[in-house]
Amino acid sequence: MRIRAQVAMVMNLDKCIGCHTCSVTCKQTWTNREGTEYVWFNNVETKPGIGYPKHYEDQERWKGGWRLDRKGRLTLRSGGRARRLRHIFANPQLPSIDDYYEPATFDKDILVSAPAGLSDTPVKRPHSALTGEPMSVTWGANWEDSLGGAHERAGGDPNLAKMAGDAAAKVRFEFEKTFMFHLPRICEHCLNPACVSACPSGAMYKREEDGIVLVDQDRCRGWRMCVSACPYKKVYVNHATGKAEKCTLCFPRIEAGLPTICAETCVGRLRYLGIVLYDEDAVLAAASVEDEHDLLDAQRAVFLDPHDPAIQQAARDAGLPEEWIDAARRSPIWKLIAEYRIALPLHPEYRTLPMVWYVPPLSPVLDAAGAAGRDDTDADDVFHTIRELRIPVEYLAELFTAGDADAAAGVLMKLAAMRSYMRARTLDGTVAQELLDSIGMTAEQVEAMYRLLAIAKYDERYVVPAAHARDAAALEAQAAAHGECPVDGEAGPGQRSGAGVGLLRRSDGRRGLPLNPLRGAS
């Protein structure tokens, strides 16, 4: 067993209001420069919808993530080394600018410099931020926001295509009446990142100390295989530098013990950030399970209980600082994923073992119960209604449980039971023991889960240890060796060389973690 620490995030989708504050603050911090006009490290999608870039979830088209070959071995969907070498100068599985969107700017000076006495009001017309030519705005990173443009294309949502015909037809038929939910997305910083394994130049790497996946700008040659291999399409190409860029999980803030900028500024307080311990030796087996419905439990089994004294001692023996072990004990991520088991990964069938998980939305369940004339305070009525949603549980299952509707329904039922229990507890002090027994939780666990989801304070939602004191000298030496700010430069903040802040070199001189354990599998 090789114990590693990983910075991970959980988002409670019930609390996302689609305000895009996280997207804007991330954009202003990381991608507010030439070459990244179309790039959103953080974006908020409305589901159902085809997303950004268009149809990114359709891996039959994009060949992202991993699959099992005929012998049950894990291999990249985009092909092995020989295929990547053949297409290294002409990669066929790349989204075009139309799949993202062509960024536009406007000639604002025309409003200021227009001469007096005009009979018509001057109009700002859109011009391409890439070519400067006049253009029409026909798509954007959040074009489907709040189902605004969804009626045009949302029928092509890849998740609908995977659902049973009667369930998918019901979604489309009642589309204007259906509920929607917002899905914030960042890089998943996977335990088994396909982008790292696909990179021909070795520029993509996973940091040893915290598992954050970054790009070494000095080694990147712009082959763009990482863009194809990432099934979430969260690796981008800076068209000005020709280099790959991606979400850095705000590693300079993480090293200072601060949450990411998207989490810090989140209006709905829906993000949780913390440390989880995992067994690196178990990653290959977890990603290689044959049945996709078993992937969720397989990934959960990779995580190690930070409260177990044996695990704590093993972590110390592996060189983890005491502060990180303590942070893992207090982590909200462990509680939501492994203890309460209400957080789910995004598309586990991609086999990347993503480390950004989601608590699925429940609000429409209670709305549907009331609309059906049932008692939304009665657990039995709520449980029955879960299976009769206008957008079926199967849709959430396609997003979060590789199509296992029972697993998705189980999480929704647990959340519904928590609401029913807390409502009775608050109104008349009733302890609904039968309800607790039905979900296999104690009253203390349910109340703790409610506090974490509903009213948790800042230091409960974000448990991030600062970079260890003994590493401070190494970090300072690396920064001094560069002679300039290591998180700024021609490629933009945080996208400089692999010698930047926070990259602790291994004793053998290699950067970050050893090559991904599955890198040689293809």
N, C-alpha and C positions, 0 to 999 in steps of 0.2 A: 504493500500500500504506500503510495506516494501522495502525501497531503499537500494540496495547494489552496491558496485563498483566491477568491474571485469577487470583484465588485459587481453587484447585480442590482437590478431595478424591478419593482413591481408597480403596475399602474391599476388603480381602481376605476374601471370604466364607468361606473355609476356616477362618478363625481365629475367627469369631463363635460364641460359645457360648450366645447368647441370654440373657445375664444381666440385660439391661435397665439396666445401670449408666449407660450413656450417656443413656437416656431419663430416668432419675430425676434425674441431675445437671442435665440441661438443663431439666427441669421446675422444679426448685428454683431455678435461676438466672433463668429468663425468664418462666415462666407459673405462678407460685405465688400468684395473686391473684384477686380477684373478676372474673368475666367470662371467665376462661380455664380454668375447671375441666375442660372437655372437650378442651382444646387440648394437643397434643403436637407441638412443633416437631421433635423427634426421636422416632421410634417404631421398634420392631423387630418385624417381621412374620415369621410362619412361612409358608413356601411349601412345597407348594401351599396356597392359601387365598384368601379374597376381600379381605383387607386392611382397612385403616383409612383413610378411611371405607369402608363396604361397597362393593365393586365399583368402586373409584375408577378402575380401569384400563379400564372399559367406556366408551369415548368416544362410542359410539353413543347412550348415555344422557346423559352429562354434557356432551358437546360441548366438551371441553377440547383445548387445543393448536391446531395449525395443520393445514391441508389444502391441496391444490392445486385450484384451480377448473378449469373446462373449458378455459381458456386457458393453464393451467400456471402461474398466478400464485398466490402464497402468500396465504391468507386465513384468518382465525380460524374455527374450527369453530362458535363461538358466534354468528357472523354479523358483518356490517359495522356501521358507525355507525348506520345507520337502524334496524336491528333492535334494537341495544342501547338506542337512545333510546326505542323503543316499549315495551321491557320494563324501563325503568330503575326503575320503582316496583314491579314485580312480576316478578322474575327467575325464570323457570320451571326453570332448570337449577341448582338449589342443593341440596346434600345437607341432609337434615333432621337433627335431633338424634338420631333413631333410627339414621341411617346412621353417625353417629359413635358415640355412646352417651350415655345420660343419666347424668351423674356422680352418685355416691351418697356420702352421709356416714352416720355412725352415731352414735347417742345413747350416748356412752360413760359419761355420768354415771349412767345407770341401774345400772351395775355397782357404782359407788362409793356411791351414795345409797340403794340398795335396803335396806329395813329387815331387821333380823336375824330369823331364825326362819321365813323363807319355805320352803314345802315344795317349790317349784320354783326352779330356777336362773334368774335374770333373763337375758334375751337382748337383745343389741344388734340392732335391726332397721334395715334400710337406709331412709334418707329421701333424697328427691331434693335434690341440692345447688342445684338451680335453683328449685324450688317449695316445698321443705320438706315435701312430702306423702310418706306411705309409698309405697314402690315395690318392685318385684321386679327384681333385677339379672339381665338376660338377655343383655347384650352388653357388650363393653369394647374398649379400644384394642388389647389383646393377647389377646382371647378365644380365638384359635386357637393360642395359645402352645404350641410343641412338639406340634402337632396335637391339642391337648387338646379343642377343640370342632370340629375340622375335619370330622369325619365327618358333621356336621349340614348344613354349607353349602358345603364346599370343592368339591363338584361344580360349583358355579356360578362357579368361578375363571374370569375372562375369558380367561386365557391358554390354558386347556383348550379353551374354545369355539373358539379360532382354530386349534387343531391338527387334523391329519388324524384322521378318525374312529377308525381302528384304534389310533393312538397314544394318543389321549385315552381310549378305552375301556380300554386296558391300564392306564393310570394309575388310573382309577376302580376297576377290577376288583381290583387288588392294593393298594388304598389303605392297608390296615392294615399291609402289609409294606413299603411304599415308604420311601425315605429322605426326609428333610426337610432344609431348610436355612433359616437365619435371614437376613432381609433388612433391615438397618437403613436407614432413610430420613430424609433431611432435605430442605429446599428445595434444588433443583438449581442455583440461581443461574445460570440459563441464559444463553447468549450471545444467544439470540433469545427472551426471555421473553414468553410470551403474556399474562401478568398485566399487564405494563407497557403493552402495546399496547391492552389492553381497558379500562384504567382511564379512565373519563370525566373525572375531575377531575385527572388527571396526578399523583396522589399516589404511585403506584408509580414507582420510578426505579432505574436501574442506575448505581452509582457509577463515576465516571470513573477514579479511581486504581487500583481493584482489582476492579471488576466485581461487587461484592456488590449484590444487589437488596434494597432497603429500602422502607419505607412512610413518607411524610411525613404525620405525624398531623395537622398543621395543615390540610393540603389534602384529606385523606380525608373523604368525605361518606357513607361507608357504602353505596355503590351495590352492592357485592358482585359486580360483574362480574369482578373479579380472581379470586374464588373459583371462578366458573364456568369461566373461561378457563384456569386452571392445571390441566393434565391429571394432575398428581401430587397434587392437592388438599392443597397445603402452604401455602395462604393461609387464614387463619381470621378470624372476626369476633368481637371482644370484645363480648359481649352487654351488658356494663355501660356501655361507652363508645360502642358502635355503630361502632367503627373497625376497619379491617383490621389484622391483625398476622401476622407470619411470622418464620421463622428469620432471624436477622441475621448468621449465620456468626460470631457473637461478635466483631463488628468492633472493639470496644474492646480485646480481647485481641490480635487480628490487628495492630492499630496499635502494640501494645507488643512485637510480635515473638513472641507466644505462640500456641500452637495453640488451637483451639476447645475449649470445656469438654467436649464429647462425645469429642473425640480425646484430650484430656489424661487423662480418667478411664477410657478404654476398657481393660477388663481383658484382652482378647485381643490388644491392640496391633495391631489390624487396620486402623487408619486411617492414611492418609498425606495430608499437607497440604503444598501448595507453590504456586509461581507458574508459570504457563505464559504464553508470548507468543503472540499470535494476530493475524491480519490482519482488522481490522474490515471492510474492503472485501469480503472473501470470504465473509462470513456469509450474505448473502442468497442467493448462488449455492449454497452448501452446503446450506442449508435447503430449497432449491427443486428439488433433483434429483428426477427423475421416479420412478425405481425406488427403492422403500424400502430394498432391499438395498444400495444404493449410499450410503445416508446415513452409515453408519459410516466408510467411507473418506473421504467428503466432509468430515466433521467433522474427522477426523485431518489432512486436508490444510489446514485452516484454521490449525492450530498451526504455529508457526515454530520452527526449530531454534535454540536459544539458543547452541549451540556454533559457529554459522556467523559468522565475523567480519563479514560484510556485514549480517547481521541485528542483531548487536550494535551496529554503527555506526548503523543505521537506528533502533534503539531509543533510542540517545543523542540522535539528531537529533529524535526525537519527544518528548524531554523526560523519558524514564524515568531515574530515579536509578541510579547505578552499582551501588548495593546491590541494587536489584531485578533488574538484569541478571545480577549474580553469583548471586542466589538462583534465578533461572530456570535457570542453568547447573547448579546443584546440585540442582535440583528432582527429587524422586522421582516426581512426577506425569508429567513428560515421559518419564522412563524407562519407566514402566509402560504409558503410553498409546501413545507413538510409537516408542520404541526397541525395547522387548521386545514390544510390541503384544499384551499379555495382559489389559489392562483394557478393559471394554466399558461403554457408556452404558446407562442404564435407559430402555427404550422409545424408541429413536431415531426411531421412526415418528411420534412426536408433533411432530417438527420444531422443537423448542425449542432444540436443541443443548445438552443438559444438561452441567453441569460437575462433577457427582458421578458417578464411574465405579466399576465393580466388577470385581474378579477373580473369575470364577465358581468355585463350589466343585468340588473334585476328589476329596475323600475317598471319596465313595460309589463312584467308579470303581474304586479299588483294592480296596475291600470286595467289589464285584461280581466282580472278577477272581478273587479267592480263592474266592468262593462257587461259581463256575463250574468250579473245578478247574484254573484256569490259573495260570501263574506271574506274580504281580504285580510281579516284578522284570524281566520281559521286556517290552520296549517293544512288540513286535508283539502280544503277548497283551493288553497294556493298551489299545493302540490299537483292537484288535478289540472289546474289551469296551465301549469308549466308546459304540459304536453299539447296544449291547444292554442299556442301563440300564433298570431297571424304570420310572423316570421318564425318558422319552427325552430325547435332546439337543434335540429339537424344543421341549420345554418351556423350557429355558434360552434357546433361540433366540428364543422369543416374548418373553422378558423383555429380552434384551440385544442382539439383532441383527436386530430387525424380522422375525423368522421365518427368517433365513438359517441353516439348520442346519449348513452347511459351515463358516461363519465361527465359530460357537460350538464345533464339534468341533475346529477348528484350534487354538483357544486351549487347550482341554482336552488335546489331544495334546501341545502345547508344554509344558504344566505336567507332564504325565505323563512326558515325555522328561526334563525337568529332574530329577524325582525318581529315575528310573532311572539317569540319569547320575551324580548325586551319591551314590547308594547304592553303585554300582560304584567310584566314585572314592574313597569313604571306606573301603570294605572292603579293596580290594586295589590301589588306585592306578590302576586301569584307566581309560584315556581312550577312551570309546566314540565314535570319530570318525564311524562310520556314523550313529550316532544324532544327532550334531551336524549332519551334512550333511542329514539328513532334515527337520530343523526350520529349517535355514538360519541357525544361530547358531554362534558360536565358543565354545571352552571358557571363555574369559575372560568372555564375556557370560552364559553359563549360570551360572557360579559367582557373578558379580555379581548376577544375578537371584535366585539362591537366597539370597544374603546379605540382599538387600533384603526378600524375602518372609518369611524365616524368623528372622533374628537381627539385623536392623537396629537400631541404637541410636536413642535419642530424637532426636538432632540429624540423623540420617539420614532419619527418618520425617517430621519436621516441619521444613521449611525455609521460614520466614516472615520477611521483612525487617520491621524496625520502621518506623514512619512516618518519612519522611525529615526530617532535622534542619532543613532550610530551611522545612518546613511547620509546625514546632512553634509558631512565633509565631502563625500563622493559626489553628491549632487552639485555642491558649490564648485568643486574642481571641474566638473564637466561644463558647467556654465562659463567658468572663467576661461577654459580652453577654447571656447567658441569666440570669445572676444566681443560678443553682442548678445542681445536678449535671445535666449534659445527658443522662445515661443513666438518669435516674430521673424519675418524675413520675406524674401521674394515670393515664396510659396504660400505665405499667409501664416497667421497665428496657429501654433500647435502643429504645423505640417512641415516643420523643417527636417533636419536630419535626424537619424536614429540616435545621435549623440545628444539629443535635447534633454530638457529637464525631466527627471524622474526615470530615465532609462538606466537602470543599474546593470552594468555588464556582469556576465557570469565569470567565474574564475578562469574558464577556458577561453575568454575573450569574445565569445559569441553574444549577440544581443538577444534579450528576452528569453522566452522559453526555448527549450530544444525544439527542433522542427516538429510541427504538429504530429502526434502519434500516428495519424492516418495519411501523412503526406506521401509516403512511399507506396500507399495501397493502390494508387492509380498508375 
